[in-house]
Amino acid sequence: MMKIVVADDHPLVRSGVRSTLSRSDDVKVVGEAQSSSETLALILEHKPDLLILDIEMPGIPAEELTVQAREIVPELKILILTAHEDEASIRRLMKVKISAYMLKDEAPENLLQAVRAIGQGAAWFSQSVAHKLMSLHDPQNDLPNLTARERQILTQIALGHDNQTIASELSLAEQTVRN
């Protein structure tokens, strides 16, 4: 059972996230916070596996909150849930090694998909964010040791596709994609 803390200063968003996650038997929202100080207190109390975090809440900035939260729970995964898809926000949060960056205009079922992907050790990004991430770097320079096929697979992963979908789309065995 994946334990989750939801941190957003809007009660309606927290309620929607809780409602969406309640459809799954393998996750449990153990706390909700509306400020960074409440978030840190809940992390200390519950030691969650995942923090779903809005980047604009009262208190310290999200990237600092992420650092402090990981001092409490080093293996904590972070899913950013925000309306901001500007390059500066994405860059700032990628520096603190988030697991996911999801836009609030996504369909609710995508939240469950993202949470499950994170639970399996994968990353998850909204499609427009994945495209921005791909454009921020020249893959030829950043990943010089990858083959063309490995780059195709990496692009599919960045778009949020699971191993089975990637294998089917690229005509590969699922184990090959996983490796």
N, C-alpha and C positions, 0 to 999 in steps of 0.2 A: 504494500500500500504506500503510494507516494504521498507524503505530507506536504501541503502547500500553504504558504502565507500570501495573501493578496493585499497589495499596498497601492491604494489610489485614493485621492482626496475627494472623489465623487462617489457618494453612496450608491447611486444608480449603476455605475460601472461595476463596483464591487459586487452588488447584488446580481448583476448579469453574469459576471464571471463565476460566482458561486453557483448560480443556477445551471450554467452550462457544464461546469465540472461535476455537478451532482448527478449527471446522466451516466457517469462512469463509476464502476465498482472498484477500480484500481487506484483512485485518487481521493484524497480527503482534504478539504480546506480546514485547516486547524486554527486559522486566525485571519482577521481583517484589520488593516491599519489605514489611517487617513493622514499620517505624518511620518516623517523619518524616525522620530523618537519612538513612536508606537511600533513602527516596523522593527526596530532593533530590539525592543523589549519582547516582542512576539518571537523573534528569532532566538533570543536567549532562552525563552520559556519552552518553546516547542521543538527547537532544532530541526527545522523543516528540510526537505530534500530540494524544494523549489521555491523561489520567491518570484511572484508575478508583480512587476514593479512599473508604475507610471513614472515618467522622468520629471514631471513637474508637480511636486508635492511640497507642503510646508516643511521647512527644515533644511538640512544639508542637501547639496546636489546629489543626483542619482549615482553618479560615478563614485563619490565619496561614501555614500551609503552602501554601495556594493562592496567596497574595500572593507569597511567596518563590519559588515555582515559576514564576510568571509573570514574575518578574524575570529568570529564566534563559531561559525560552521565552515571550515575550510573547503569542504566538498560541495557547498551550496551551489546549485545551478540558478541562473538568473534569466528570466524571460521578461524582456522589456515589452510593455504594452502601452503604446502611445499613439498620438495623432501626428507626431513630428517625424517627417521623413527627410529632413534636410541633411545635407552631407556632414555638417559640423556635428550635429547630434549623433549621427551614426558613427562617425570617427571617434568621438569622445567615449562612447560606450563600448566600442570594439576594443579600445585600449584596456578596459578592465575585464576583458574576456567573458562577455556575456554568452549565454547558450542560445538565445533567440531574440529576435527583434521583430515584433508583430505590431502591425498598425491596427488601430481601433475600428477601421472600416471593414475588417475581415469578417467573413461569415463565422458564426459561433462554432460550427463544427471544426473550423480550422484551429481554434484554440485547443480543442481536445487532441487534434492531430499533432500540434506543436508540443503539447505536454507529453504525449506518448513518445514522440521522437526524442525529446530530452531525456525521458526515463530510460531510453535504450542507448543513451550516450551520444546521440546525434545532435546537430545544430538545426535550427529552423529559422527561416527568414521570410517575411512577406515578399511576394514576387517583386514588387517595385524596389524594395530595399535590396534584394539579392542582385537586381540589375545594377543598382547604384554601387554596390560593393564590387561587382565585377568591373565596372568602369573606373573605380578609384585606383585600380592597380593594373599594370600590364602583366598579364599572366606569363608572358614570355620571360620577363625579368624576375618575377617573384617565385616562379616555380620551374626553374630551368631543367630540373631532373625528371619532370613528368613527361610521359608519352602523350601523343595527341589523344589517344583513347582515355587515358587517365584524366586529361583535361576535360573531355566530354562528360565523364562521370562526375567530376568535381563540380562542373557547371550545373548538372542535374541535381546534385545534392544541395547546392546553394539555392536552387529554386524550390527546395522543400520536398522533392520527390523521394519516396521510399525506395529501398533496394529492389523490391519486386517490380515497381513501375519502371525504374531505370533499366533493369535487366530486360524487360519486355521491349521497352522503347529502343534500346541499343542492340537488341538481339544477342544478349549475353546470358550466361548462367547467373543466377542470383548470388551464388557463392563468389563468383568472379567480382561482382560489384562490391560485395561485402569486403573482400580482401583489398 
